[in-house]
Amino acid sequence: MNWNAKEFIWLDWAVMAVGILGVVWLVYRAIKKDKEKMKGADSQDYLFGKGEPWYVIGMAIFAANIGSEHLVGLAGTGAKDGVGMAHWEMQGWMILILGWLFVPFYQLLNNKMGKIITMPDFLKFRYTQRTGSWLSIITLVAYILTKVSVTAFTGGIFFEYLIGLPFWWGALGLIAITAIFTVIGGMKGVMTMSSIQTPILIIGAFLVLFLGLYELGSGSIMQGWANMMEYCRGLHDGYGTTHMFHWADINASGNPDPMYHEYPGFVVFIGASIIGFWYWCTDQHIVQRVLGQQKGEDNSVVMKRARRGTIAAGYFKLLPVFMFLIPGMVAISLASGQFGDFGIQMDITNQHDTDGAFAMMVKSILPAGIKGFVTIGFICALVTSLAAFFNSCATLFTEDFYKPMKKGMSEDHYVLVGRIATVVVVILGLLWLPVMMNMGNLYSYLQGIQSLLAPAMVAVFTLGIFSKKITPKAGEWGLIGGFVIGMCRLLTNIFTETGSKAMTGAFWENTTWFWQTNWLVFECWLLVFIVLLMVVVSFFTPAPSKEQVDAITFTPAYRKQIRESWGFWDIVGTLGVIALCGCFYAYFW
């Protein structure tokens, strides 16, 4: 048997079959035991899950973030642009803000409302009913347009390059399997599979990295790293792809840095942080992993477990750059032919080729048998990430739309409605797929939409928590106004291919500042505009009620509980995440 075969052989298929059956059995066993404890269906257990250990929370947050856009998009971006996209991944420090700052606020509101809240609940309580409803609508639309469709699309590419499965078979099969898994398993199934997939995914991805460097260095991992850095420094007209910040300098040949137009200077860090703040601190998809830990326990215990879960997730979040992005850089180096023939062929100017970078590495670098084992983790990652999106959609619809309209129904009924909502999301995601495939570069499309949604979310949540003077109507104006402006910009992006083409006519020629401004610069100015809009509106609209202000006021007793929820090792763990992020920036500056 050829252990170094550069394709799937019978041993890989056998390992995959046994492994998948094992995962199915473990998930089924966990769900069955959980139902026995529940003694009947409970919609909040189905949607939020029950109290889990801090390390499971950390793995669940990490697993919810890792999807096929990482396996395909992040590795492909690493092959094409190096560490330029690492700003969006080196955000372990941002998850700490969720644990240290936002968890106490959400927990305080949970106590006041007497239930586990969703993010729309928070806005309804702090601002107006319409504000929360609009957040639910915006979130559901965003999930359908970006999360579900993108994950399915990139999953199809991954399976196409890895095992030769036709694109549509992989994409549709992934959605169908995940939908069934989510409807049956609920949050308990997602949490269980998260704890299974995370170690396999980490081990498998690092095997790809180290074995790839080993091959590139002819038996030396250190030499492989040196060869990768040497080759990538010569890309992009000699500017290289080994640094995170790009400036408007002109090199000796008179050429500007080709990445400056897309990632201008320090603005890239600010823009990535705005998106990160929205995603990690206010997005239902992530925050739900923390909110699900608050069932009938002492506040300090709940906050301690949730905070430590976010600290653990902060360390996990340091890994994707090394698991996916740098393997993409290794793949393009192996494909160059400068260091030998490794059976990987890739054209850096072909987006489809670079998107297949990670799958090519798995197929060409890993030994027989290990390919099958590692692929199990990747399949679990795809299913878990997509299932998390489905579950969050079901939560938003059931808790924020259906329950207020149909009060007093049985818990079985609410669970059924959540499952139907999941199926509807699946159908809408499938209908959007063909449209999305004709909208240009996948990763640019994804980040571009997030940059248009994030500013409104960041402004509304931040001002709502930190300011007692921002009025309910100001929050409503900020969220709706920001969303409308963002969608107008999205329409111009579609017409101009993100500003690369010009629109003719007197009106369009006088509004180039709107549709042709760099996407990150636009994102920053949009945030400034929304903040100013909310401040101005607050001068002319009724002040928030005492109840709304009290919702964001910490009493002495509650501050005492917060202080009791953290200790020495929480601080050490937090500083460790920050220090590691700083070291990465220093090395790849």
ROPAZA-116430 format. One record per residue (C-alpha): residue number from 1; y, x, z. Coordinates in Angstrom, 1 decimal, padded with zeros to 4 digits. Layout:
% ROPAZA-116430
NUM  Y  X  Z
...
***
This chain:
% ROPAZA-116430
1  000.0  000.0  000.0
2  003.5  001.3  -000.9
3  005.4  001.2  002.4
4  008.6  002.2  000.6
5  008.5  -000.5  -002.0
6  012.0  -001.6  -003.1
7  011.0  -005.2  -003.3
8  009.2  -007.9  -001.1
9  005.5  -007.4  -001.0
10  002.7  -009.6  000.5
11  003.2  -008.0  004.0
12  006.9  -009.0  004.1
13  006.0  -012.6  003.2
14  003.3  -012.7  005.8
15  005.6  -011.4  008.5
16  008.3  -013.9  007.5
17  005.8  -016.8  007.6
18  004.5  -015.9  011.1
19  007.9  -015.1  012.4
20  009.4  -018.4  011.2
21  006.6  -020.4  012.7
22  007.1  -018.5  016.0
23  010.8  -019.4  016.0
24  010.1  -023.0  015.3
25  007.6  -023.2  018.1
26  010.0  -021.6  020.6
27  012.9  -023.9  019.6
28  010.6  -027.0  019.8
29  009.4  -025.9  023.3
30  012.9  -025.4  024.6
31  014.1  -028.8  023.3
32  011.0  -030.5  024.7
33  011.5  -029.0  028.2
34  015.2  -029.8  028.0
35  014.5  -033.5  027.2
36  012.1  -033.7  030.1
37  014.9  -032.5  032.4
38  017.4  -035.0  030.8
39  015.0  -037.9  031.2
40  016.4  -039.7  028.2
41  019.1  -039.0  025.6
42  022.6  -038.0  026.7
43  025.2  -037.6  024.1
44  027.1  -034.9  025.9
45  024.0  -032.8  026.4
46  023.2  -033.3  022.7
47  026.7  -032.3  021.6
48  027.7  -029.7  024.3
49  024.5  -028.5  025.8
50  024.0  -027.8  029.5
51  024.9  -024.8  031.8
52  023.5  -021.6  030.3
53  023.5  -018.0  031.7
54  026.6  -015.9  030.8
55  024.6  -013.7  028.4
56  023.3  -016.7  026.5
57  026.9  -018.0  026.2
58  027.9  -014.6  024.9
59  025.1  -014.6  022.3
60  025.9  -018.2  021.4
61  029.6  -017.4  020.7
62  028.5  -014.3  018.7
63  025.8  -016.2  016.8
64  028.2  -019.1  016.0
65  030.6  -016.6  014.4
66  028.0  -014.7  012.4
67  027.1  -016.4  009.1
68  026.3  -015.7  005.5
69  030.0  -014.9  004.9
70  029.3  -011.8  006.9
71  026.0  -011.0  005.3
72  027.6  -011.4  001.9
73  031.4  -011.4  002.1
74  031.9  -008.8  004.8
75  029.4  -006.3  003.3
76  030.8  -007.0  -000.2
77  034.3  -006.4  001.1
78  033.1  -003.1  002.7
79  031.7  -002.0  -000.6
80  034.9  -002.9  -002.5
81  037.7  -002.3  000.0
82  036.2  -000.4  002.9
83  037.6  -001.0  006.3
84  040.6  -003.0  005.1
85  039.1  -006.2  006.2
86  038.0  -004.8  009.6
87  041.1  -006.3  011.3
88  039.4  -009.7  011.2
89  036.3  -008.4  012.8
90  037.6  -005.9  015.3
91  038.7  -008.8  017.6
92  036.6  -008.5  020.7
93  039.9  -008.2  022.5
94  040.9  -011.6  021.2
95  037.8  -013.3  022.7
96  039.0  -012.0  026.1
97  042.1  -014.2  025.8
98  039.8  -017.2  025.6
99  037.9  -016.3  028.8
100  040.8  -015.1  030.9
101  043.6  -017.4  029.8
102  042.4  -020.5  028.0
103  039.2  -021.3  029.9
104  041.2  -022.0  033.2
105  043.6  -024.3  031.3
106  040.7  -026.2  029.6
107  038.8  -026.4  032.9
108  041.9  -027.7  034.7
109  042.3  -030.5  032.1
110  038.6  -031.3  032.3
111  039.0  -031.9  036.1
112  042.0  -034.1  035.5
113  040.3  -036.1  032.7
114  037.0  -036.3  034.4
115  035.0  -035.2  031.3
116  034.3  -032.4  029.0
117  037.1  -032.2  026.6
118  037.4  -031.4  022.9
119  040.4  -029.6  021.5
120  041.8  -032.9  020.2
121  041.5  -034.3  023.7
122  043.8  -031.5  024.9
123  046.4  -032.3  022.3
124  046.2  -036.1  023.0
125  046.8  -035.4  026.7
126  049.6  -032.9  026.2
127  051.3  -034.4  023.2
128  050.5  -037.8  021.5
129  047.4  -039.7  020.4
130  048.3  -039.0  016.8
131  048.5  -035.3  017.4
132  044.9  -035.2  018.6
133  043.7  -037.4  015.8
134  045.4  -035.2  013.3
135  043.7  -032.1  014.7
136  040.3  -033.8  014.4
137  041.1  -034.6  010.7
138  042.4  -031.1  010.0
139  039.4  -029.5  011.7
140  036.9  -031.7  009.9
141  038.5  -031.1  006.5
142  038.6  -027.3  007.2
143  034.9  -027.3  008.2
144  033.9  -029.1  005.0
145  036.1  -027.0  002.7
146  035.5  -023.6  004.3
147  032.7  -023.4  006.8
148  029.9  -025.6  005.3
149  030.6  -024.8  001.7
150  031.2  -021.1  002.1
151  028.2  -020.6  004.3
152  025.9  -022.4  001.8
153  027.5  -020.6  -001.2
154  027.1  -017.1  000.3
155  023.7  -017.9  001.6
156  022.6  -018.7  -002.0
157  023.9  -015.3  -003.1
158  022.1  -013.5  -000.3
159  018.7  -015.1  -001.1
160  019.3  -014.5  -004.8
161  019.7  -010.7  -004.4
162  017.2  -010.4  -001.6
163  014.1  -012.3  -002.9
164  015.2  -013.3  -006.4
165  015.5  -017.0  -005.4
166  017.8  -019.0  -007.8
167  021.2  -019.5  -006.4
168  021.1  -023.2  -006.1
169  017.7  -023.3  -004.5
170  018.9  -020.9  -001.8
171  022.2  -022.8  -001.2
172  020.8  -026.3  -001.2
173  017.6  -025.3  000.7
174  019.8  -023.7  003.4
175  021.9  -026.8  003.9
176  018.8  -029.1  003.9
177  016.9  -027.0  006.5
178  020.0  -026.6  008.7
179  020.8  -030.3  008.6
180  017.3  -031.2  009.7
181  017.4  -028.6  012.4
182  020.8  -029.8  013.8
183  019.9  -033.5  013.8
184  016.7  -032.8  015.7
185  017.7  -029.9  017.9
186  021.3  -030.7  018.9
187  023.2  -028.0  020.9
188  020.1  -027.0  022.8
189  018.4  -026.0  019.6
190  021.5  -024.1  018.5
191  021.7  -022.2  021.8
192  018.0  -021.4  021.8
193  017.9  -020.1  018.3
194  021.1  -018.1  019.0
195  019.3  -016.2  021.8
196  016.3  -015.5  019.5
197  018.3  -014.4  016.4
198  020.9  -012.2  018.1
199  018.6  -009.3  019.1
200  016.7  -009.5  015.8
201  020.0  -009.6  013.8
202  021.5  -006.6  015.7
203  018.4  -004.5  015.5
204  017.8  -005.3  011.8
205  021.4  -004.7  010.8
206  021.5  -001.3  012.6
207  018.2  -000.4  010.9
208  019.9  -001.0  007.6
209  022.9  001.1  008.6
210  021.0  004.1  010.0
211  018.3  004.2  007.4
212  020.9  003.9  004.7
213  022.8  006.8  006.2
214  019.6  008.7  006.5
215  018.9  008.3  002.8
216  022.4  009.1  001.9
217  022.3  012.3  003.9
218  018.9  013.4  002.6
219  017.3  013.1  006.0
220  020.4  013.5  008.2
221  022.4  010.5  009.5
222  025.4  012.6  010.4
223  025.5  014.1  006.8
224  025.0  010.6  005.4
225  028.2  009.5  007.3
226  030.1  012.5  006.0
227  028.9  011.8  002.5
228  030.0  008.1  002.8
229  033.4  009.0  004.1
230  033.8  011.7  001.4
231  033.0  009.2  -001.4
232  035.0  006.3  000.0
233  038.1  008.5  000.5
234  038.2  009.0  -003.3
235  038.1  005.3  -004.2
236  041.2  003.2  -005.2
237  043.1  005.9  -007.1
238  042.5  008.5  -004.4
239  044.0  006.4  -001.6
240  040.5  005.7  -000.3
241  039.0  002.8  001.6
242  038.5  004.6  005.0
243  041.8  003.5  006.6
244  042.8  000.1  008.0
245  046.5  000.2  007.2
246  048.0  000.5  003.7
247  051.5  001.4  002.9
248  053.8  001.2  -000.1
249  053.7  005.0  -000.7
250  053.3  006.5  -004.2
251  050.8  009.3  -004.6
252  051.1  012.5  -006.6
253  050.0  010.7  -009.7
254  052.7  008.1  -009.4
255  050.3  005.3  -008.4
256  050.9  002.9  -005.5
257  048.1  002.1  -003.0
258  046.3  -000.8  -004.8
259  045.5  -002.5  -001.5
260  049.1  -002.7  -000.3
261  049.8  -005.8  -002.3
262  046.9  -007.6  -000.5
263  047.2  -006.0  002.9
264  050.8  -004.9  003.4
265  051.3  -002.4  006.2
266  051.3  -003.6  009.8
267  051.6  -007.2  008.7
268  047.9  -007.3  008.2
269  047.3  -006.8  011.9
270  049.7  -009.6  012.8
271  048.3  -012.0  010.2
272  044.7  -011.3  011.3
273  045.7  -011.8  015.0
274  047.2  -015.2  014.2
275  044.0  -016.3  012.5
276  041.9  -014.7  015.3
277  044.0  -016.5  018.0
278  043.4  -019.9  016.4
279  039.7  -019.2  015.7
280  038.6  -017.7  019.0
281  040.9  -019.6  021.5
282  041.4  -023.1  020.0
283  038.7  -023.8  017.4
284  036.2  -026.4  018.5
285  033.4  -024.5  016.8
286  033.8  -021.5  019.2
287  035.4  -023.2  022.3
288  032.5  -025.7  022.4
289  030.2  -022.8  023.4
290  032.3  -022.5  026.6
291  033.1  -026.1  027.3
292  029.4  -027.0  027.3
293  029.0  -025.0  030.6
294  030.9  -027.5  032.9
295  028.5  -030.1  034.2
296  028.9  -030.9  037.9
297  029.4  -027.4  039.3
298  032.1  -025.7  041.3
299  035.1  -024.6  039.2
300  035.0  -021.0  040.2
301  031.3  -020.7  039.3
302  031.9  -022.4  035.9
303  034.8  -020.1  035.1
304  033.0  -017.0  036.2
305  030.1  -017.8  033.9
306  032.3  -018.8  031.0
307  034.5  -015.7  031.4
308  031.6  -013.3  031.6
309  030.2  -015.0  028.5
310  033.4  -014.3  026.6
311  033.4  -010.7  027.9
312  029.8  -010.3  026.6
313  030.8  -011.9  023.3
314  033.7  -009.4  023.1
315  031.2  -006.5  023.1
316  029.0  -008.3  020.6
317  032.1  -008.8  018.3
318  032.5  -005.0  018.1
319  029.2  -004.9  016.2
320  029.7  -006.7  012.8
321  031.8  -004.0  011.4
322  028.9  -001.6  011.9
323  026.2  -004.2  011.0
324  027.7  -005.4  007.7
325  031.0  -003.8  006.6
326  030.0  -000.2  006.9
327  026.6  -000.8  005.3
328  028.6  -002.1  002.4
329  030.4  001.2  002.2
330  027.0  003.0  002.4
331  025.7  000.8  -000.4
332  028.5  001.7  -002.8
333  028.0  005.4  -001.9
334  024.3  005.1  -002.6
335  025.0  003.3  -005.9
336  027.4  006.0  -007.1
337  024.7  008.4  -008.1
338  026.5  011.4  -006.6
339  023.9  011.8  -003.9
340  020.7  010.9  -005.7
341  019.0  007.9  -007.2
342  018.2  005.2  -004.5
343  017.5  002.3  -006.8
344  020.8  000.5  -006.0
345  023.0  -000.4  -009.0
346  026.5  -001.8  -008.3
347  029.8  -002.1  -010.2
348  032.7  -001.9  -007.7
349  034.8  -004.0  -010.1
350  032.2  -006.8  -010.2
351  032.7  -009.2  -007.2
352  029.2  -010.6  -007.7
353  027.6  -007.2  -007.5
354  029.5  -006.1  -004.4
355  028.7  -009.5  -002.7
356  025.0  -008.6  -003.0
357  025.5  -005.2  -001.3
358  023.8  -006.1  002.0
359  020.8  -007.8  000.3
360  020.4  -004.8  -001.9
361  020.3  -002.5  001.2
362  017.7  -004.7  002.9
363  015.6  -004.7  -000.3
364  015.8  -001.0  -001.2
365  016.1  000.8  002.2
366  013.9  -000.9  004.7
367  010.1  -000.2  004.8
368  007.5  -002.9  003.9
369  007.0  -005.3  006.8
370  010.3  -004.5  008.4
371  012.0  -006.3  005.5
372  010.2  -009.5  006.4
373  010.9  -009.1  010.1
374  014.6  -008.4  009.6
375  014.9  -011.3  007.1
376  013.8  -013.7  009.9
377  016.8  -012.7  011.9
378  019.1  -013.2  008.9
379  017.6  -016.6  008.1
380  018.1  -017.6  011.8
381  021.7  -016.4  011.6
382  022.4  -018.5  008.5
383  020.9  -021.6  010.0
384  022.5  -021.1  013.5
385  026.0  -020.5  012.1
386  025.8  -023.5  009.8
387  024.2  -025.7  012.5
388  027.0  -024.8  014.8
389  029.5  -026.1  012.3
390  027.5  -029.3  011.8
391  027.2  -029.8  015.6
392  031.0  -029.3  016.1
393  031.7  -031.9  013.3
394  029.4  -034.4  015.0
395  031.1  -033.7  018.3
396  034.6  -034.3  016.9
397  033.7  -037.5  015.2
398  031.7  -039.0  018.0
399  034.0  -038.0  020.9
400  037.4  -038.4  019.2
401  036.9  -041.3  016.7
402  033.8  -043.3  017.4
403  033.7  -043.5  021.2
404  037.3  -044.8  021.6
405  036.5  -047.5  019.0
406  033.1  -048.4  020.4
407  033.2  -048.1  024.1
408  030.3  -049.0  026.3
409  027.5  -048.3  023.8
410  024.3  -046.7  024.9
411  023.8  -042.9  025.0
412  021.1  -043.3  022.4
413  023.6  -045.0  020.1
414  026.1  -042.2  020.5
415  023.5  -039.6  019.7
416  022.5  -041.5  016.6
417  026.1  -041.7  015.4
418  026.5  -037.9  016.0
419  023.4  -037.4  013.8
420  024.8  -039.6  011.1
421  028.1  -037.7  011.1
422  026.1  -034.5  010.6
423  024.4  -036.0  007.5
424  027.8  -037.1  006.1
425  029.2  -033.6  006.6
426  026.2  -032.2  004.7
427  026.8  -034.5  001.8
428  030.5  -033.7  001.6
429  029.8  -030.0  001.8
430  027.4  -030.3  -001.1
431  030.0  -032.3  -003.2
432  032.6  -029.6  -002.6
433  030.4  -026.6  -003.6
434  030.9  -026.9  -007.4
435  034.6  -027.2  -006.9
436  034.8  -024.2  -004.6
437  032.8  -022.0  -007.0
438  035.6  -022.4  -009.6
439  038.4  -021.3  -007.3
440  038.2  -017.5  -007.7
441  037.3  -014.8  -005.2
442  035.3  -016.3  -002.3
443  036.5  -014.2  000.6
444  040.1  -014.4  -000.5
445  039.7  -018.1  -000.8
446  038.3  -018.3  002.8
447  040.9  -016.1  004.5
448  043.7  -017.7  002.4
449  042.9  -021.2  003.7
450  042.6  -020.0  007.3
451  046.0  -018.3  007.0
452  047.5  -021.7  006.1
453  045.8  -023.6  008.9
454  046.1  -021.1  011.8
455  050.0  -021.0  012.3
456  050.3  -024.7  013.2
457  047.3  -024.5  015.6
458  048.6  -021.4  017.3
459  052.1  -022.8  017.7
460  051.0  -026.2  019.0
461  048.5  -024.9  021.5
462  050.5  -021.9  022.8
463  053.8  -023.8  023.3
464  051.9  -026.8  024.8
465  050.3  -024.6  027.4
466  053.2  -022.2  028.2
467  056.2  -024.5  027.9
468  056.9  -027.6  030.0
469  059.9  -028.5  027.9
470  058.2  -028.9  024.5
471  058.1  -032.6  024.0
472  055.1  -034.8  022.8
473  056.8  -035.5  019.5
474  057.5  -031.8  018.9
475  053.8  -031.1  019.0
476  053.1  -033.9  016.6
477  055.8  -032.7  014.2
478  054.6  -029.1  014.4
479  051.0  -029.9  013.7
480  051.5  -032.3  010.9
481  054.4  -030.4  009.4
482  052.6  -027.1  009.4
483  049.5  -028.7  007.9
484  051.5  -030.4  005.1
485  053.3  -027.1  004.2
486  050.0  -025.2  004.3
487  048.3  -027.6  001.9
488  051.3  -027.5  -000.5
489  051.0  -023.7  -000.5
490  047.2  -024.1  -001.1
491  047.9  -026.3  -004.2
492  050.2  -023.6  -005.6
493  047.5  -021.0  -004.8
494  045.0  -023.0  -007.0
495  047.5  -023.2  -009.9
496  048.6  -019.6  -009.7
497  045.3  -017.9  -008.5
498  047.0  -017.0  -005.2
499  050.2  -015.9  -006.9
500  048.7  -013.7  -009.5
501  050.0  -016.0  -012.3
502  053.5  -017.4  -012.8
503  054.5  -021.0  -013.0
504  057.1  -021.9  -015.5
505  060.0  -024.3  -015.2
506  063.4  -024.3  -013.4
507  062.0  -025.7  -010.2
508  059.1  -023.2  -009.9
509  061.2  -020.2  -011.0
510  063.6  -021.0  -008.1
511  060.8  -021.3  -005.5
512  058.9  -018.1  -006.1
513  059.5  -017.2  -002.4
514  057.2  -020.1  -001.6
515  054.3  -019.7  -004.0
516  054.4  -015.9  -004.7
517  055.0  -014.4  -001.3
518  052.1  -012.3  000.0
519  049.6  -014.6  001.9
520  049.9  -012.7  005.2
521  053.7  -012.5  005.1
522  053.8  -016.3  004.3
523  051.5  -016.9  007.3
524  053.8  -015.0  009.7
525  056.9  -016.9  008.5
526  055.1  -020.2  008.6
527  054.3  -019.6  012.3
528  058.0  -018.7  013.0
529  059.1  -021.9  011.2
530  056.8  -024.2  013.1
531  057.8  -022.7  016.5
532  061.5  -023.2  015.6
533  060.8  -026.7  014.3
534  059.1  -027.6  017.6
535  061.9  -026.2  019.7
536  064.6  -028.1  017.7
537  062.6  -031.4  017.8
538  062.3  -031.0  021.5
539  066.1  -031.2  021.9
540  066.2  -034.7  020.3
541  063.0  -036.4  021.5
542  061.9  -037.7  025.0
543  060.6  -035.1  027.4
544  056.9  -035.0  028.4
545  055.8  -037.2  031.3
546  055.1  -035.9  034.8
547  051.3  -036.4  034.1
548  051.5  -034.3  030.9
549  053.4  -031.5  032.7
550  051.1  -031.6  035.7
551  048.2  -031.0  033.2
552  049.4  -027.5  032.6
553  050.6  -026.7  036.1
554  048.3  -024.6  038.3
555  048.2  -025.7  042.0
556  047.8  -023.1  044.7
557  044.2  -024.4  045.3
558  043.3  -024.0  041.7
559  044.8  -020.5  041.5
560  042.7  -019.6  044.4
561  039.6  -020.8  042.6
562  040.6  -018.8  039.5
563  041.0  -015.6  041.6
564  037.6  -016.2  043.2
565  036.0  -016.5  039.8
566  036.5  -012.8  038.8
567  035.7  -009.5  040.4
568  035.6  -005.7  039.8
569  033.0  -005.8  037.1
570  034.8  -008.4  035.1
571  037.9  -006.1  035.0
572  035.7  -003.1  034.1
573  034.0  -005.1  031.3
574  037.3  -006.3  029.9
575  038.8  -002.8  029.9
576  035.7  -001.5  028.1
577  036.1  -004.0  025.2
578  039.8  -003.1  024.9
579  039.1  000.6  024.9
580  036.4  000.4  022.3
581  038.7  -001.6  020.0
582  041.4  001.0  020.5
583  039.0  003.8  019.6
584  038.0  002.1  016.4
585  041.6  001.7  015.3
586  042.3  005.3  016.2
587  039.5  006.6  014.1
588  040.1  004.5  011.0
589  043.9  004.3  011.3
***
